[in-house]
Every structure is written in structure tokens, then in C-alpha cells.
Amino acid sequence: MLEKTKVIVDVLDIFVSLKKGLNLTDVNFQLNNIYETQGKKVDQQMLIEVINELTADGYLKTFKVGALDSWKITEEGEDHFYDL
């Protein structure tokens, strides 16, 4: 099982690297591309918890694209990522 701290760092890295809004499926796909070489897979529930925590901390902002919830990194989120 993946450590939550690693997932947090990787989620922030994905948003910083791609510089665009992503929905849950997009983030899950990106993470699984990273972890599949290690024979691991991200737990959907953990990913939702991580995204909710990052949003509550002000590191991600949420918006809707059609019916889908999506997120984009905030300036505070970028600063936090580079401070890690």
C-alpha cells in the first residue's frame, strides 16, 4: 500500500507539472502511470481524501467542468510543493 504522504507529494507534482485543471479520473490515471512500474496502484478512497485535504488547506481549488468536479493548483499549492 502506498503512503499517504507520497501520494500527496505526487498529486501536487502532477498539478504543478501539468499546469491545468484535472478531474479525479485524470489524477488517478497520472498516479497509476507513476506507480505501475513499482507494481502498485493508488487507492481511490485515499486519493479522494488527499484531494479533499489539499483543497481544504487551500492548495487546490475546485471547479466544475460540466457535471465533473475538477481541481487546479493554487499559488499557495505551488509554494507548498516547492517547500517540500
Secondary structure as GFF3:
##gff-version 3
##sequence-region A 1 84
A	DSSP	alpha_helix	4	18	.	.	.	ID=ss1
A	DSSP	beta_strand	22	23	.	.	.	ID=ss2
A	DSSP	alpha_helix	24	35	.	.	.	ID=ss3
A	DSSP	three_ten_helix	36	38	.	.	.	ID=ss4
A	DSSP	alpha_helix	44	56	.	.	.	ID=ss5
A	DSSP	beta_strand	60	65	.	.	.	ID=ss6
A	DSSP	beta_strand	68	73	.	.	.	ID=ss7
A	DSSP	alpha_helix	75	83	.	.	.	ID=ss8
###
